Amino acid sequence: MYINTWVYDAFLPPKPAHVNAPADLLPPDDHGPGRKASISREDLLAAALKLLGPHRSVSTLSLREVAREAGIAPNSFYRQFRDMDELAVALIDLAGRSLRKIIGEARHRAASSDRSVVRGSVEAFIEQLRADDKLLHVLLREGNVGSNAFKHAVERELQFFEEELRLDLIRLAARDNAPLHEPALVSRAITRLVFAMGAVAMDLPPEKDPELIEELSEMVRLIVTGSRALATR
């Protein structure tokens, strides 16, 4: 599975007075050699993603770095984003939407076959983690090292995951006639566990994946089994 990556100074310079002005009132950019005359939000997101790596999070990028990678003058950045925080939040939102789609598809495929929904979802998550998917890395890292705006954006995405999983758990419980105790808490526990383990997995060699998948799948099963036991108590 693959998320399309076309969408790729700790101290920001003061915002120009024209940041919030309509585009047609902005002063002309200082287009130097090789600089683009116009830029889109997607171009800037792609430029930021290209700069990320195992030891570079969005919070360490500067506006000037992103502008240089995108081939534009720094002032052109403000035509699309107010500041680096807004760009980072856009990346987190994009990462969340992409991963929710992938995990949701994995759950539905497993639910329509004899395959374990739990294992299929965990495998899809780890597979995406190993696909050099910088968007997923953004989602896993920024909740711990980013600014408050980044952390709030990550928390919002986690809550989206929890709600979608809660609805799936209720649907599967009805199908299997196996009610759950507090499905919202179950979905929260599973989501937080998977993301915490995913953050750890980023620093592990791929050879550890089978062991990690087995361990994580068993942890999720224990949560679900415990909830079912409480529901019938």
N, C-alpha and C positions, 0 to 999 in steps of 0.2 A: 504494500500500500504506500501511497506517496501523496504528500500534500504539495500542491503546485507552489514552487518558490518564486514565481515571478513577482509575487508581492514583496521581495526583500526591500570638552573641557568641563569635565566635572563642573566647571564654572561657565555658565552661559553668558554671552555678552548682553548688555542692556538691550531691551526691545526698542526698535526704532519707533518713532512717534506714529508712523503710518501703519503699524501692525494690523490694526482693525479697520483700516480704510478700505473702501471698495477697490477691487482689482484695477478698475480703469483709472483710479486716482493715484495709484502707487507710482513712485518715480521709476524711471527705466532702470533695469539692472545693469550693473557694470560687467558686461559680457567680455571676459578675457579670452585668450586663445583656447579653443577646445571646450568652452563653456556652452551649455545649451541655452537657447532662447526661452524655453518654457519647460516646465516640469510638472508631473502629476503626483498625487499622493502615493500612488502605487510605485512610482519611480523612487521616491524617497524611502518608502518602506523596504524596497528591494536593496537600496544602497545600505541602509542600516543593517539588514540581515547579512550582507556580505562582510561587514566588519566584525560580526560576532564570532566567537569561537569558544573553546573549552574554558578559557580564562578571561573572556570578555563578555560582560552582560550589557544590557541596554543602558543600565545606570552609569556605566563607565564611558559611554560615547559622548562626544561633544558635537554641538551643532555644526561647527566648522568641518569636523571629520566627515560627517554625513553629507554635507554640501559638496565637499571636495570629491567624495566617492561618486556622488550623483552627477558631477560635472557642472555645477551651478555656482553662482555667487551666493554667499551666505544670506544676503537679503532676500533672495528668491525663496528660501526656505519658508519665510513667513507668509508667503502666498497660500501655503497649504496647511501649515501647522502653527499654532501660537508659540510653542516651545517644544523642547525635547520630551517633556512629560507627556504632552498630547500625542506625540509620535509613538512613544513607548506604549501608551494605553491603547492606541490603534493596533499595534502589533499584538498585544495581549488579547484584545477582542478577536482579532483575526485568528490567532492560534486557538482560542477556545472554540470558535465556531467550526473550524476545520477538524479539531480532534473530536468534538461531540458528534459530528457527522460520521466519522470513521468508526468510533466506538458504538454508536447507535446502529450502524449497518451491521457490525459484527454481532451485536446482540440479537438483532432480528434474524440474521442468517442462522445463528445457532438455535434460536427458538423455533425455527421452522424445520429443523432437522433433529436428529438424535444426539447432536453434539452438545457438550456442556456449555451453557450460556456463560458461566463463570470463566471457564478456561479459554473459551473463544474470545471473550472480551479482554482478558489479561494478555493473551498472545497478540492481539491486535495492538494493544497499548505498547508492549515491549518492541514489537516489530516496527512501529512508527518511531519509537525512540531511537532505534538503530538505523533508521533510514536517513541519517544525517539531516534530520528535520530540525532546523534552527528555530522554527516557530514553536515546536513543542518544548525545546530547551528554554525559550523565553518564558513560557508559561510555568515551567518547573522552577526556574531560578529567581525570577523577579519578585515572587512573593516573600523571599527571604532577604534579598539584598537591595531591592529597589526602594524608591521613595514611597511616601504614604500614598501618593496617587497610583503608583504601580501596584502596591499591595492591595489597595481597594479594588483595582481592576481585576487582579488575580482572584480575590475573594468573590467578586461578582461572578466570574466564570465558574468557580468551584460550585457556587450556589446553583448555577444553571445546570451543571452536571448532576448535582444532587437531586434536583427536581425531576429531570428526565429519568434518572435511575429510579427514583421513587415510583413514578408512574409505571415503569417497566416491571418493577418488583411486585406492585399490586396486580398488574395484569397476569404475570406468571403465577402468582400465588392463587389467583382465581382459577387459572387454567388447571393447575395441579391440585386444587382443593387443599392447599397447605397455607393457611393464613399466617401472616407475620405480625409480630408484636412491634408496634411503633415503626412502620415502614420508613418514615422520614428519618428517624435516628439510624436505621439500618443503612439507608442510602448515604447518609452523612459519614458514618463510620467507614463504609467501603470506599467512598470517594477520597477521604482524607488519607486512608491507608495506602491506596494505590498511588496517589500523588507523592506521598512521602517516600514510598519505596522506589518510585520512578526517579526521584531526585538522587537517591542513593545509587541506583543502577547506572546513572550517567557516568559515574566514576569507576564502574566495574568493567572488566573485559567482557566482550560478547560471549566468551566461552562459559560464562556463569549464567547465561540466559535460561537454559533449561532448568537449572536448579532454582533460579529466581522465580520462573513462571510456576513451577510446581509448588514452591513455598507460598507464593502470593495467592495462588488459586486456593490452597488449603486454608489460608487465613480467612479468605472471603467466605468459603464454605462454613467455617466455624461461626462466623458472624450470622450467617443466614440460618444455620441449624439452631443456634442459640435463640434467635428470634422466634423460630417456629415452636421451639419447646416452651418458651414463655407464653406464646399465644394459646397453647393448648393446656396450660397449667391450670 
